[in-house]
């Protein structure tokens, strides 16, 4: 079994962040570990408050895991401030995990800023050059490149620009485009368009976290970048199709949908 590490924030509602990553790792047959960067108070209706952890405990969490356990892939999500970004960059540069997926989390679906505006340039400078794959959504790709993105051609242009900033491969998620959900992957000098029919549901909390952690799991299991992204897209599509309608707002995806339906007793 491959060992996966997520470095991200905690979501008290369980649909995104550390909780979504660990569920995804388990659902895809890997062993999940976590380094918490921040604690959020949130539910399906939004984020109420955020408390960042100090950099020493973040450094200690990362180092003690690498000192003891072989880690086959790392996913980085919410990093919130410059100091946290710097300590993650410092420690991952030291340990050099075989695969590193960066999900540049900036703003929650409810509009709460999860990355301080002044930390954006630090994320670009420190973390993108370490990444095997960066997984921005349209808004995040616009923030990184400084350009508006409204179609697939502009997504391709943005992917090239993000690679020029140091990332080895990029997948820009097209969930906010009109029509079918098209993701644009730029890997090893080639573009791929991964298309799925859009699922009509409001319950999409944690989709970005789940997608990026699924990619990390498939990379650790031996897939190349294209196959890892393709399988992760299939997985997240199924999780959205079977999303959980809980709470009064945006419910979470169903990370274990295939296990639930296999084990469901006949009525």
C-alpha positions in Angstrom: 0.0 0.0 0.0 1.2 3.5 -0.9 1.5 6.2 1.8 0.0 9.6 1.0 0.4 12.9 2.8 -1.9 15.9 2.7 -0.8 19.3 3.9 -3.9 21.4 4.1 -6.5 23.0 6.3 -9.1 21.3 8.4 -12.8 21.5 7.4 -15.1 21.0 10.4 -17.9 19.9 8.1 -15.8 17.0 6.7 -16.5 17.8 3.0 -13.2 19.5 2.0 -9.7 20.0 3.2 -7.8 17.4 5.2 -11.0 15.4 5.8 -11.8 15.2 2.1 -8.2 14.3 1.3 -8.0 11.5 3.8 -11.4 10.0 2.7 -10.1 10.1 -0.9 -6.8 8.4 -0.1 -8.7 5.6 1.7 -11.3 5.2 -1.0 -8.5 4.8 -3.6 -6.6 2.1 -1.6 -3.8 4.2 -0.1 -2.8 5.1 3.5 -3.4 8.7 4.3 -1.6 11.0 6.7 -2.1 14.7 7.4 -0.3 17.9 8.3 -2.8 20.6 9.4 -2.0 24.2 8.4 -5.1 25.8 9.7 -8.4 25.1 11.4 -11.6 26.4 9.9 -15.1 26.7 11.5 -17.4 25.9 8.6 -20.6 24.1 7.6 -22.4 23.6 4.3 -23.4 27.2 4.3 -19.9 28.7 4.5 -16.8 29.4 6.5 -17.3 31.3 9.8 -13.7 31.7 10.9 -10.1 30.5 10.3 -7.2 30.0 12.7 -3.8 29.4 11.2 -1.3 27.1 13.0 2.2 28.4 13.9 5.0 27.4 11.5 7.0 25.4 14.1 4.2 22.8 14.6 3.7 22.7 10.8 7.5 22.1 10.3 7.5 19.4 13.1 4.5 17.6 11.6 6.1 17.3 8.2 9.6 16.4 9.4 8.5 13.7 11.9 6.4 12.0 9.3 9.3 11.9 6.7 11.7 10.8 9.3 9.6 7.7 10.1 7.4 6.7 7.1 8.1 6.3 3.4 5.8 8.9 1.7 5.0 8.2 -1.9 3.1 11.4 -2.8 2.2 14.7 -1.2 -0.8 16.9 -1.9 -0.7 20.5 -0.7 -3.9 22.5 -0.3 -4.8 25.4 1.9 -1.6 27.2 3.0 -3.0 30.7 3.9 0.1 32.9 4.6 3.7 33.5 3.5 5.3 32.0 6.6 3.4 28.7 6.1 4.2 28.6 2.4 7.9 29.2 3.2 8.1 26.4 5.8 6.3 24.0 3.5 8.7 24.9 0.6 11.7 24.5 2.9 10.8 21.1 4.2 9.5 19.6 0.9 12.7 20.8 -0.8 14.6 18.9 1.9 12.6 15.7 1.7 11.8 15.7 -2.1 8.8 13.4 -2.2 8.4 11.3 -5.4 5.2 13.2 -6.4 3.9 16.6 -5.4 0.5 17.9 -6.3 -0.3 21.6 -5.5 -3.9 22.7 -5.3 -3.7 26.5 -5.0 -6.7 27.0 -2.7 -7.5 30.7 -2.6 -11.2 31.3 -1.9 -14.0 29.1 -0.6 -17.3 28.6 -2.4 -18.9 30.9 0.1 -16.4 33.6 -0.7 -14.0 33.4 2.3 -10.4 34.1 1.5 -8.3 31.0 2.4 -5.1 32.4 1.0 -4.1 35.9 2.2 -3.9 38.2 -0.8 -0.3 39.2 0.0 0.7 35.5 0.0 -0.2 34.8 -3.6 3.2 35.8 -5.0 4.9 33.6 -2.4 2.8 30.6 -3.4 3.8 31.2 -7.0 7.5 31.7 -6.3 8.0 29.0 -3.7 5.6 26.2 -4.3 4.8 26.1 -8.0 8.5 25.3 -9.0 8.3 22.2 -6.7 5.1 20.8 -8.2 4.8 17.8 -10.4 1.2 19.0 -11.1 -0.7 22.2 -10.2 -4.5 22.0 -10.2 -6.1 25.5 -10.3 -9.7 26.2 -11.1 -10.6 29.0 -13.4 -10.6 31.7 -10.7 -7.2 30.5 -9.3 -5.7 30.3 -12.8 -6.8 33.9 -13.4 -5.2 35.0 -10.1 -2.0 33.2 -11.0 -1.7 34.5 -14.5 -3.5 37.9 -14.1 -5.6 37.2 -17.2 -9.4 36.5 -17.7 -10.3 32.9 -18.7 -13.6 32.2 -20.4 -12.9 29.4 -22.9 -10.7 26.4 -23.6 -8.3 28.3 -25.7 -7.6 30.7 -22.8 -7.3 27.7 -20.5 -4.5 26.3 -22.7 -2.7 29.7 -22.7 -3.0 29.9 -18.9 -1.6 26.4 -18.5 1.5 27.3 -20.6 2.0 30.4 -18.5 1.8 28.5 -15.2 4.3 26.0 -16.5 6.6 28.9 -17.4 6.4 29.8 -13.6 8.0 26.5 -12.8 5.3 23.8 -12.6 6.1 20.7 -14.6 2.5 19.9 -15.5 -0.8 21.8 -15.1 -4.5 20.8 -15.1 -6.9 23.7 -15.2 -10.4 22.7 -14.0 -13.3 23.9 -16.1 -16.1 23.3 -13.7 -17.1 27.0 -13.9 -17.3 27.0 -17.7 -20.7 26.9 -19.4 -21.7 23.5 -20.9 -19.8 20.3 -20.3 -17.2 20.1 -17.6 -13.9 20.3 -19.5 -10.5 20.2 -17.8 -7.4 21.2 -19.7 -4.3 19.2 -18.9 -0.9 20.2 -20.2 1.6 17.4 -19.5 5.0 16.7 -21.1 4.5 19.3 -23.8 1.0 18.1 -24.9 -2.5 19.3 -24.3 -5.4 17.0 -23.3 -9.1 17.9 -23.0 -10.9 15.7 -20.4 -14.6 16.1 -20.8 -17.5 14.8 -18.7 -21.2 15.6 -18.8 -22.0 18.2 -16.2 -23.8 16.7 -13.1 -26.8 18.9 -12.1 -26.4 19.2 -8.4 -25.7 22.0 -5.9 -23.8 19.5 -3.7 -20.2 20.1 -4.8 -18.4 21.0 -1.6 -14.8 19.7 -1.6 -14.6 18.8 -5.3 -11.2 20.5 -5.9 -9.7 19.0 -2.8 -11.0 15.6 -3.7 -9.8 15.8 -7.3 -6.2 16.8 -6.4 -5.9 14.2 -3.7 -7.2 11.5 -6.1 -4.5 12.6 -8.6 -1.9 12.2 -5.9 -3.1 8.8 -5.0 -3.1 7.6 -8.6 0.4 9.0 -9.2 1.7 7.2 -6.1 0.1 4.0 -7.4 2.2 4.2 -10.6 0.0 6.1 -13.1 1.6 8.6 -15.4 0.2 12.2 -15.2 -2.4 11.8 -17.9 -3.7 8.5 -16.6 -3.8 9.8 -13.0 -5.8 12.9 -14.0 -8.1 10.9 -16.2 -8.8 8.4 -13.4 -9.2 11.2 -10.8 -11.7 12.9 -13.1 -13.7 9.7 -13.4 -13.6 9.3 -9.6 -14.7 12.8 -8.8 -17.5 12.7 -11.4 -18.9 9.6 -9.6 -18.5 11.2 -6.2 -20.5 14.3 -7.5 -23.2 12.1 -9.1 -23.7 10.4 -5.7 -23.2 13.6 -3.7 -24.7 13.8 -0.2 -27.6 16.2 0.3 -26.9 17.1 3.9 -27.1 20.5 5.6 -28.9 23.6 4.4 -26.2 24.7 1.9 -23.8 23.1 -0.5 -23.4 19.4 0.5 -20.3 17.3 0.1 -19.4 14.8 -2.6 -19.6 11.1 -1.7 -16.1 9.9 -1.4 -17.0 6.2 -0.7 -19.9 6.0 -3.1 -18.6 2.8 -4.8 -18.2 1.1 -1.4 -21.6 2.2 -0.1 -23.4 0.9 -3.1 -21.5 -2.4 -3.2 -22.2 -3.1 0.5 -25.8 -1.8 0.6 -28.1 -4.6 1.7 -31.1 -5.5 -0.4 -34.3 -3.9 1.0 
